[in-house]
């Protein structure tokens, strides 16, 4: 078995660390630079719209204020390939909603605790467009 030179191993580890150090904030900025990307994050009313994504793999969390104990989630997305999911957590970090971002779907969260909620969008090898809302119910 042929041994790799120590300098090549070190370079490989350094490149891996640089790429793993990219935060989700960096990924969000990259999405905003490359695509028509809009997020409206108001108390009790959240909207996420991005069009023509190509090969996007990212997890994007948002803090959102919900003065109620439930939320209505509506999505209208175009999924050409890959996956896109949404998870919503209440003020106690309990999962109150989880679903794929589908072409058309309207649902509601389970009962949670009012306050600072978290919305997490996860894309994996995603091609398509996303449009969803999360609103206090």
Secondary structure, DSSP 8 states (H G I E B T S, - for coil): -----HHHHHHHHHHHHHHHT--HHHHHHHHHHHS-EEEEEETTEEEEEEEEEEEEEEEEEEEEEESSS-EEEEE--EEEEEEEEEEEE-TT--EEEEEE--SSEEEE-----SEEEEEEEEEEEEEEEEEEEEEE-
